[in-house]
Amino acid sequence: MMCDYFDAVGESIEFLIALGSLVGALGLIIGIIGWLSLGQFQRHKMIGVIMGSVVLLVLCGASTGFKYFHIYH
């Protein structure tokens, strides 16, 4: 019974890491597009989005989400 609980917790953590990887990749793409196309004030916000996305990609791994959700082989 305890093994089932720890397996479920492990799978949940793996899912959250994969989700963080995808959110980081999406945030990086949106941040770069926004940084290139928005005005000066919004550009500072997009730099924050890019930095947060890079942190997520470093912590969660760049390709973890793509492998977990079978997006790209």
KATA-V274195 format. One line per field, one symbol per residue. ss: DSSP state (h for helix, s for strand, l for the rest). phi: phi as a letter, one per 20 degrees, with the letter a starting at -180 (. if undefined). Layout:
BEGIN
ss: ???
phi: ???
END
This chain:
BEGIN
ss: lhhhhhhhhhhhhhhhhhhhhhhhhhhhhhhhhhhhhllhhhhhhhhhhhhhhhhhhhhhlllhhhhhlllll
phi: .fffffffffffffffffffffffffffffffffffdefffffffffffffffffffffenfdfffffelecd
END
